[in-house]
Amino acid sequence: AQEKKKASTISGAVPVLLDRISAPSGEVSRRVRNGGSVRLPCSFRIVLWMISLIPKGDGKMPAPRLQFVRFYTMIPVVLDVKIELRRALMGLLDGKKAVIFGIANEKSIAWAIAQAFRKEGAELAFTYASEAVAKRIFPLAESIGVTRIYPCDVTKDEDIRNVFSEIGKVWDGVDILIHSIAFANREELKGSFLNTSRAGFALAMDVSAYSLIALVREAHPLMKGRGGSVLAMTYYASEKVFPNYNVMGVAKAALEANVRYLAEAVGPDGIRVNAISAGPLKTLAASGVGGFHQIAAHVEAKTPLRSNIEQQDVANAALFLCSDLSRRITGGVHFVDSGYNIMGM
């Protein structure tokens, strides 16, 4: 009789406790007696479930009321576990849509960024500037399940408009724009800067700097109000003189100024604009710079970390700058160079 009274007391106390539980945000809401709605912390439901396992004195199954408590409490516990597991498995860019300009081959910084974004749940679209590049980019895109690939010569406004027009037909908007584009004639990247030609200067500035303005202008309608991010790739030669970098250093300086002015122009629409200044990397673009290997060796010896960076290092920084973790960071140039930029000599 005493055991029966004890079980009845415990089961009778449960509804009272339920009525007094506050409703912290994020918990699963359950209906209780008399039509009241409360939210039970997962830990409290587990406690109730453990109480329901207390056997009666004769070792038989718990009282019917406690069986109800066990059933009632374990359903939301399971639901909460599934919800928290889902949150834990979500990527930083789940649901985000990113357009990436500048993948040339598997060594491209843009390709490392694409892989990192895809791994974190982003939906991607690529572009290519020529048929030669297309032959390399299509297999890469297929390897990570990217099917939206568009031709685009960034020196042609019509090509840029067509890309975003096509994207607008299949996506409800764009969250991320990656600009990893630079070009200068090979003859401009060796010898004296005095030998820079007018045509070579104009081409380098058009492809490497102005293209960012053109891309953001066409992407703007698709990015407004989404808390999106624009990210460009630059290099320290925009600030300091590097042998043979020549006109590309000037173009990168212009690109960084574009980042600042664009950040102010599109900031009211919730769009952030940043740049990553990466250390020397063996990419297709770098191969055109005379003496690149000597530059890379010098940088490696002088950096505080005594090492050069890898493409993945830039991709990780890009992941941060294009995720919601950096939602109040805009207009900046962020160094990923093992600290070389702080050195005086």
DRENPARO-161782 format. One record per atom (N, C-alpha, C): z, x, y. Coordinates in pm, whole numbers, plus 32768, in hexadecimal, padded with zeros to 4 digits. Atoms other than C-alpha are relative to their C-alpha. Layout:
# DRENPARO-161782
ZXY
...
END
This chain:
# DRENPARO-161782
800080537F88
800080008000
80008057807D
7FFA7FA77F8C
8055811F80EB
7F7980428018
80837FC17FF2
7F0781CA80A4
7F9B7F9E8039
805A80667FCE
7E4F808480E3
80177FE98094
7FE080137F73
7F088058822D
7FCE80748053
802E7F887FBA
7EB381C18290
7F697FFA8016
809180097FF4
7D40818D824B
7FD97F978066
801E806C7FA1
7D448046830C
801A802D808F
7FDF7FD17F79
7DEB80F08435
7F94805D8036
80687FA17FD6
7CEB82088442
7F7F7FB88022
807F80477FE9
7BC2811C841E
800B7FA6807A
7FEF80567F8D
7C5580358524
7FFF804C8083
7FFC7FAF7F87
7C7F8150861A
7F778030802B
80857FCB7FE2
7B1381BA8605
7FB97FB3806F
804480477F92
7A82809E86DC
804180178086
7FBC7FE67F82
7B8D80E087E3
7FD580868039
802E7F7C7FD3
7B2D824D87F1
7F717FF98032
808D800D7FD7
79BE81EE8804
7FF57FC6808C
800680427F7E
7A018110892F
8029805C8071
7FCA7FA97F97
7AAE822B89E9
7FB080828012
804F7F857FF6
79A9833A89B4
7FA57FF8807A
805B7FFB7F8D
78F283A28AF1
7F7380187FCF
808C7FF58027
777983C58AF8
7FC1807C803C
80407F877FCA
770E852F8B31
7F6A7FF87FEE
809280078004
759C855B8B7B
7FCA80497F88
80457FBC806B
74AE85BA8A65
802A7FD57F75
7FD5802A8084
756C85128947
7FBA7F807FD6
804380778035
74E484028865
80567F848017
7FB5807A7FE0
754A82A888D7
80067FA47F86
7FF0805A8073
75D581BC87D1
80407F7D802E
7FC280817FE5
7632804D87D4
80817FF37FAF
7F8380188048
77987FF4877D
80267F6E800E
7FD7808C8006
785C7EB78754
7FFF7FC0808A
800580527F86
78447DA48857
7F8C8025805C
80787FE17FB1
76F27E2788C8
801080728060
7FED7F907FA4
77857F54897F
7FAC80787FD7
80507F8A801D
76B980958999
8049807C802F
7FC37F827FDD
775481F08990
7FAE80717FC7
80427F898035
76DC8351894F
806E805C7FC9
7F997FB1803F
77A6841D885B
7FD680927FF4
801F7F738017
77B185988865
7FF2801A7F6B
801A7FE3808D
772E86268720
8080802D7FBA
7F887FCC803F
787886DB86DB
80627F907FDF
7FA4806E801A
7940859786F8
7FD07FAC7F8A
8034804D8071
785984E48607
801A80487F7C
7FE37FB4807A
788885FC850D
80927FED7FD8
7F728016801C
7A0185D3852C
80147F777FC0
7FF48086803A
79E0845D84E9
7FCD7FFF7F71
80387FFD8087
790884A583BD
806180437FA0
7F9F7FBC8056
7A0B85988334
80777FA57FE3
7F93805F8017
7B1A84908365
7FD97F9C7F94
802D80658060
7A48839F829B
800280357F72
7FFF7FC68086
7A5084928177
808C80047FC3
7F777FFE8034
7BCD847A8158
800E7F937F94
7FF78064806C
7C0283D08006
80817FB08009
7F85804E800A
7CFB82C37FC4
805F80467FA0
7F9C7FBF8054
7E3C83217F14
7FDF7FFE7F6D
801F8008808F
7DB382B17DC5
7F8480517FDD
80737FAC801C
7C8883A07DE8
7F7D7FB57FFD
807B804F8002
7B8D82847E00
7FB08016807F
80567FF47F8C
7A71826A7EFC
80477FCD807E
7FC2802E7F84
7AD08239806D
7FF27F6A8013
8005808E7FE4
7B1180DE80F0
7F787FDB8039
808480297FCD
79D98013814B
7FEE801F8094
800E7FE77F71
7A24803A82BE
7FE28092801A
80187F727FEF
7A2D81B48299
7F7580267FCD
80887FE8802D
78EA81AC81D5
7F9E7FDF8071
805580247F8E
784F80FD8301
8004806E806B
7FF27F967F9D
78DB820983EA
7FB0807A7FD7
804A7F8B802F
7849831A830F
7F6A7FEB8014
808F801F7FEE
76F482718313
7FDB80008093
801C800D7F70
770682258486
7FFA80888044
7FF67F807FBA
7769838384ED
7F9880647FD2
805A7F9A8032
767C844A8411
7F707FEB802C
808A80177FD2
753883A28481
7FE680458085
80197FB97F82
7556841785EB
801480967FF6
7FF07F6F8012
75D3856B8574
7F7E803C7FD1
80817FD08033
7492859884B0
7F977FFC806D
8061800B7F94
73C8851B85D6
8013806E8068
7FE47F987F9D
7475860C86C3
7FD480897FCE
802A7F7F803A
7439873085D7
7F69800E8009
80927FFB7FF9
72C886D985CA
7FD18015808F
80267FF07F73
72B686BC8745
8019808F802D
7FDF7F787FD6
73658808877C
7FA680657FBC
805A7FA78047
728D88AE8673
7F7780008043
8080800B7FBB
7158882B8722
8001804F8083
7FF57FB67F82
71D388B8886E
7FFE80967FE6
7FFA7F71801F
721A8A0787CA
7F7780367FDB
80847FD5802E
70BC8A148737
7F957FF4806B
806380107F96
700A89B38878
7FE480858044
80257F877FBA
6F488AC88920
80147FF18096
7FEF80027F6E
6F6C8B288A8D
7F8F7FB58046
8074803E7FC0
6E148A9B8AD3
7FCF7F847FB6
8028807B8046
6E12896689F5
7FCD7F988063
803980677FAA
6D3088618A92
7FB480368078
80467FC47F8F
6CA289578B91
7F6E801B7FDC
808F7FE68012
6B2D89868BC2
7FD980758059
801E7F847FB9
6AAD8ADE8C26
7F6C80247FF5
80897FCF7FFD
69578B5A8C8E
80068096801B
7FF67F6F7FF8
69288CCF8C5A
7F76803D801B
807A7FBA7FDA
681C8D9A8D0A
801680967FEB
7FFB7F708009
67DA8F018CA6
8010803D7F77
7FFA7FC48085
67E78F2D8B2F
7F7880417FE4
807B7FB7801F
66E890398AD6
7FFB802B7F6D
7FF77FDB808C
676090B08982
80937FFC7FD6
7F77800A8035
689890D588AA
8062805B8049
7FA67FA87FB4
692491E38992
801D7FCC808D
7FED80377F7A
6917910A8ACA
808E7FCF8015
7F7E80377FDC
6A5990B88B7B
7FFE7F687FF2
800C80928007
69DD8F528B8F
800A7FCE7F71
7FF78028808C
69C18F468A14
809180047FCF
7F727FF98024
6B298FB889E8
804C7F8A803C
7FC180747FBF
6B918EAA8AE0
7FDD7F807FB5
802A8078804A
6AC78DA58A25
804D7FF07F7E
7FB58006807E
6B718DFB88DC
80917FD78018
7F7480227FE1
6CCB8DEB897A
800C7F6D8029
7FFC808C7FD4
6C7F8C9C8A20
7FEE7FA27F8B
801B80588074
6BF48C0788E0
807A7FF87FA6
7F887FFB8055
6D278C76881E
80707FAA8039
7F9880507FBE
6E018BC3891E
7FD57F708019
8024808D7FFE
6D448A7B88FB
7F997FD48064
806280287F9A
6C418A828A13
7F7A7FDD7FC1
808A801F8023
6AEC89E489F1
7FA78052805C
804B7F9D7FB4
69E28ADB8A61
7F6C7FDE8010
809080007FEB
68858AED8AF2
7FD8808A8030
80307F7C7FDB
67BC8C308B14
7F7B7FF5804A
80857FF67FC3
668F8C9B8BDF
7FC580897FDE
80427F7F8017
658F8DAF8BB2
7F9080108066
805E7FE47F94
64A98E598CAA
7F72801B7FD1
80857FDE8032
63858EBA8BCA
7FF97FE67F6A
80138017808F
62F28E8B8A70
803D80727FAF
7FC37F8E8046
63698FE88A10
80967FEA7FED
7F71801D8009
64CE8F818A5C
80187F8A7FA2
7FF280768055
649B8E3489AD
800980257F6C
80007FD8808D
64568EE58863
808880377FD6
7F7A7FCB8020
65AD8F868879
806C7F96800F
7F95805D7FE0
66748E668908
80077F897F9F
7FFE8074805A
660C8D508818
805280197F82
7FAA7FE78075
66A38DF586E0
809480088024
7F747FF97FD6
67E38E3E87A2
80387F748017
7FD380887FE6
67FA8CD78818
80167FB37F7E
7FF480458080
67C18C5686B8
807E802A7FB5
7F8C7FCC804A
68D98D328633
80837FBF8029
7F8480437FD4
69DD8C748701
7FE77F6B801D
801980907FF7
693C8B1D86F8
7FD67FCE8088
8030802A7F7C
68A18B158855
7F6E7FD67FF3
80888034800B
67688A3F8869
7FBB7FE98086
803B80187F7B
67348A1289DF
7FDE80878041
80307F807FCE
66638B3A8A4E
7F867FE58058
806880237FA0
65848B2C8B82
7FC2807D803E
803F7F907FB8
64848C178C1F
80257FF98094
7FDE7FFF7F72
64E48C868D7D
7FEB808B803B
80117F897FAC
64618D908E69
804B7FE38081
7FAA80217F8E
65708D998F74
7FC180218087
80477FEB7F81
64758E0D9079
7FAD7F878025
804F80797FE8
63D38CB59060
805C7F88800A
7FA880737FEB
648D8B8E90F4
7FDE7F8C7FA4
802A806E8057
63C08A9C9023
803B80107F74
7FC67FE88084
64378B3E8EDF
80957FDB7FFF
7F70801D7FF8
65A28B248F4F
80177F6A8007
7FF280927FF8
657889B68FAF
7FE67FBF7F7A
8022803B8082
64D8896B8E5F
807280117F9C
7F917FE8805E
65FA8A088DA0
806E7F998015
7F90805B7FE8
670389348E47
7FD67F6E7FF7
803380878014
662688018E40
80067FDB7F6C
7FFB80188090
660888208CC6
808F7FF67FCE
7F7380058029
677A88668C9E
803F7F7C802B
7FCA807F7FCF
67CA87328D6F
7FDA7F8A7FA9
802D806D8059
670D865F8C71
80557FF87F81
7FB57FFE807E
67ED86C78B4E
809680118013
7F717FEF7FE3
693B871A8BF2
80267FAA8077
7FD0804E7F8E
6A0F864C8CDD
802980588075
7FDD7FA37F96
6A5687848DA9
800A808D7FCA
7FF17F748026
6A8C88FC8DA5
808680318035
7F7C7FCD7FDA
6BE189A48DA9
7FFF80948021
80007F6E7FF0
6B848B148D9C
7F7280328012
80807FBE7FE9
6A668BE38E24
801780977FFD
7FF47F70800B
6A448D4F8DBA
7F8180418036
806F7FB37FC6
69678E368E8B
801280927FD5
7FFA7F768031
692F8F7C8DCF
7F73803B8009
808C7FDD7FE8
67E18FD88E68
7FF780728067
80197F937FA1
6771911B8F0F
7F7E80467FD8
807C7FB7801E
662891D38F2C
7FD580528077
80427FAC7F9D
658992F08FEA
7F9880537FB5
80657FAB803F
645093B78FA2
803E80867FD9
7FC67F848034
64A094ED8ED6
7FF580738064
80137F927FA1
641295D38FE2
80627FFA8075
7F9D800C7F95
6512954A90D8
808A80317FD6
7F7C7FDE8036
663195B78FF6
800980937FD7
7FF87F6F8015
65FC972D9000
7FD680458081
80237FB67F88
65DF9835910A
804D7FD1807A
7FBD801D7F82
663898059277
7FF17F6E8029
800380887FCB
669296B6930F
7F9A7FF38071
806380017F95
65A89717942C
7F767FD27FD0
808380238037
648596D29344
7FF57F6C7FDA
8005808F801F
64DB9561931E
7F8B7FBF8049
807480427FC3
63A09495935A
80277F768034
7FE780857FCA
639293569422
7FF67F967F94
80148062806B
630A929492FC
806D800A7F96
7F967FED8063
6409932D920E
80867FCB802F
7F8480337FC5
652792D992F8
80017F677FFB
800880937FFE
64B19171931D
800F7FC67F74
7FF880338089
6489914491A6
808F80097FCA
7F777FEE8031
65E191D19153
805F7F9A803F
7FA980607FBB
668790F59259
7FE47F717FD3
802580878029
65C88FC091EC
803B7FDE7F77
7FD3801B8089
66168FDA9079
8098800F7FF2
7F747FDD8019
67719074908E
80647FB98059
7FA1803B7FA0
680A8FC991BF
7FDA7F72802A
802480857FD0
67478EA4924C
80017F997F90
8007805F8070
67218E0990F3
80847FB47FED
7F818047800D
68958DB590F4
80057F88805C
800380707FA1
68688CDE922A
7FA67F917FCB
806180628031
67388C349193
80377FB27F88
7FC880438077
67EB8BE8904A
80707FA08026
7F9080567FD9
69258B5E90ED
7FCE7F85804C
803580727FB4
68578A8391D7
7FCC7F937FA3
80378063805D
67A589D990B3
80697FCA7FA0
7F96802D805B
68DB89C98FD8
80677FA98047
7F9880417FB0
69B2893D90F0
80107F6A7FE3
7FEF808F801B
696687C890B5
803F7FE47F77
7FC980148086
69C387EF8F45
808E80357FF2
7F7C7FC2800A
6B0188B48F8C
80687FC1805C
7FA4803B7F9F
6B9B87EA90A7
806F7FB07FBC
7F908052802C
6CF4875F9065
802F80167F72
7FDA7FE8808C
6D1D87F98F0A
806180767FF1
7FA87F8B8009
6DFC89208F63
7FBB80757FBD
80517F9C8044
6CE58A088EF9
800D808D8037
7FF77F737FDD
6CB58B7E8F10
7F7880427FF9
80777FAB7FFD
6B988C668F73
802F80907FF5
7FD57F768015
6BB18DCD8EFD
7F87805D7FFE
806C7F9E7FF8
6AD18EF68F55
803280887FD0
7FDF7F7A802D
6AC790598ECD
7FD58066806A
801F7F9B7F9C
6AD8917E8FC0
802F80897FCE
7FDC7F778027
6B2592F58FC1
803880498078
7FB97FB67F98
6BFB93E99088
7FA3804C805F
80607FBD7FA8
6AC0948C9116
7FE27FAD807D
800B80527F86
6AC9936F9211
805B8036806E
7F9E7FCA7FA0
6BEE942592B8
7FF880978010
80057F6E7FFF
6BC29593925D
7F75802E7FD1
80847FCB8023
6A8F966F9233
8003803B7F73
80137FCA8086
6A2696AF90CB
7F74803C7FF6
80847FC0800B
6909979D9078
7F987FA27FC3
807680498030
67BA96EC904D
800E7F688001
7FF280937FFD
684A958E9072
7FB37FC58075
805B801C7F90
679E958091C3
7FFC7F6E802B
801280867FCB
6711942C921E
80547F997FB6
7FAF8060804C
67D69380910A
808D7FF98038
7F7D80027FBF
691993E791B7
80017FA6807A
800D80557F8A
68A0933D92F3
7FF57F6D7FD6
801180898031
68379209922E
80857FC87FCE
7F7D802F8030
699091F5918A
805E7FE48074
7FAF801B7F8A
6A35920C92DF
7FDC7F78803B
802D80817FD0
696290E6934E
802F7F8F7FA4
7FD180648061
69BB902A920F
80937FDF8017
7F7280187FEA
6B2E90559254
801A7FB48081
7FF5804E7F84
6B038FD593B7
7FD87F6F7FE6
802A80888026
6A4A8EAA9324
80727FB57FBC
7F90803E8047
6B778E669243
80657FC88064
7F9D802D7F9D
6C5E8E4F9370
7FCD7F888050
8036806E7FAF
6B798D729440
7FE97F817FAC
801280758057
6B258C90931A
80867FBF7FDD
7F7C8036801F
6C968C6B92C6
802E7FA2806E
7FDA80567F91
6CCF8BDC941F
7FA67F858008
8060806E7FF3
6B958B049412
80187F917F9A
7FF280658069
6BDD8A5592C8
80927FE37FDC
7F728017801B
6D598A6B92C5
802E7F728018
7FD6808C7FE9
6D86890F9360
7FD87FA17F90
802B80538070
6CD28884922F
804480297F7E
7FB37FDB8076
6DCA89269142
7FBF806B7FAB
80467F98804C
6CE38A4290D8
80328089802B
7FD27F787FE3
6D678BA590C0
7F8E80637FE8
80677F99800F
6C8C8CDB90E8
804480887FFF
7FC47F7B800E
6CF58E359070
7F9A80627FC6
80537F98803E
6C628F7D8FFA
8059805D7FAF
7FBE7F98804D
6CC4907B8EF3
7FB78083801A
80397F7A7FEF
6C8E91E98F47
802380507F84
7FE97FC18082
6C6792838DF1
7FE580968006
801A7F72800E
6C7B93F28D97
7F7A80177FBE
80827FE3803C
6B4894A38D0D
7FF87FD47F6E
801880308088
6ABE94008BD3
7F70801F7FD7
80877FE38032
699594588AFA
7FB47F7E7FEB
8051807A8007
68B493318B44
7F6F80218021
808E7FEC7FE1
673F93038B74
7FEE80258092
800B7FE47F71
676F93048CEE
802F808E801F
7FCA7F7B7FE5
684094438CE6
7FA1806E7FD4
805C7F9A8032
673394FB8C24
7F99802A8068
80607FDF7F98
665894F38D5A
8038805A806D
7FC17FAC7F99
675395B78E2E
7FFF80917FD2
80057F738024
6710972C8E2C
808A803E7FF9
7F7F7FBE8010
683597FA8DAB
80727FA47FDB
7F9680618020
68F296CB8D2C
8069803C7FA2
7FA17FCB8062
699097878C09
806180628042
7FA77FA67FB9
6A1A98908CF4
80667FB18054
7FA580557FB2
6AAD977D8DD3
806C7FC67FA5
7FA1803D805D
6B4F96D48CA6
806780667FD0
7FA57F98802F
6BE4981C8C2B
80658026806D
7FA77FDE7F91
6C73986C8D83
806A7F928013
7FA480717FED
6D0D97108DA8
806A7FFE7F91
7FA380018071
6DA997238C4E
806D806A8010
7FA07F927FF1
6E4F986E8CA0
80617FE98073
7FB080107F87
6ED997F68DEE
80527F7F8005
7FB8807F7FF7
6F5696958DAB
809280137FD7
7F737FF98029
70D096618D91
80137FEB7F6A
7FF4801B808F
709B95DF8C2F
7FB280637FAA
804F7F9B8045
6FB497028BD6
7FA27FC47F98
805F803F805B
6EB9961A8B39
7FA27FA6804F
805D80607FC7
6D8695528B8F
80187F777FC2
7FEC80898030
6D7993DE8B5F
7F977FDB7F98
80628039805D
6CC0930C8A5E
7FD67F778034
803180847FD4
6BF791CE8A8A
806A7F947FEE
7F9B8066801B
6D14910689F3
806B7FFC806C
7F9D7FFD7F94
6DFD91778B09
7FD37FAA8075
803780517F93
6D1990D88C0A
7FFF7F6D7FD7
8003808A8031
6CF38FA18B32
808A7FC0800A
7F7880367FF8
6E6D8F768B24
80257FDD8090
7FE5801D7F74
6E888F8D8C9E
7FB17F87802F
805480737FDC
6D698E978CC2
803C7F7E7FCB
7FC18076803C
6E1C8DA68BDA
80737FCF8058
7F9280257FA6
6F4C8DAD8CBD
7FCB7FC48083
8032802B7F7C
6E858D898E01
7FB17F7D7FFA
804C807D800D
6DBC8C648D79
80517F907FBF
7FA98067803A
6EE08BA98CDE
805A7FC6806C
7FA2803E7FA2
6FE28ACA8D83
8077805A8020
7F927FA37FE4
70D68BEE8D76
7FEF80418089
801A7FBD7F80
70318C758EB3
7FD57F9B806B
8033806A7FAA
70068B2D8F6D
801C80138094
7FE77FE47F72
708E8BBE90B4
7FD1808C8026
80367F7A7FE4
6FCA8D0690AA
7F6D7FF28023
808C800A7FD8
6E858D17916C
7FE18066806D
80307FA57F98
6DB58DFB9248
801F80927FEB
7FD47F778018
6E2B8F3C91A4
7FA5804F7FA6
80427FA3805C
6D9B906D90F7
806E803D7FAA
7F967FDA805C
6E6C90BC8FC4
7FD280747FA8
80287F868047
6E5F92178F2C
802A7FFC7F6D
7FE67FEA808E
6E43924A8DB6
7FC380897FE3
80397F798005
6E1793C48DB5
806680697FD5
7F947FA6802C
6F4E945D8D15
804780428075
7FB97FCF7F8C
6FD094938E75
7FB880698052
80497F967FBA
6EC195818EF0
7FFE7FEB8098
800E801C7F71
6EAD94D09040
8076802D8054
7F8B7FD77FB1
700A954390A6
800380978019
7FFA7F6F7FF9
6FBE96B69081
7FBF80368080
80367FC27F88
6F85979091B2
7F9A806C7FE0
805F7F998028
6ECF98A390F7
800A801A7F6A
END
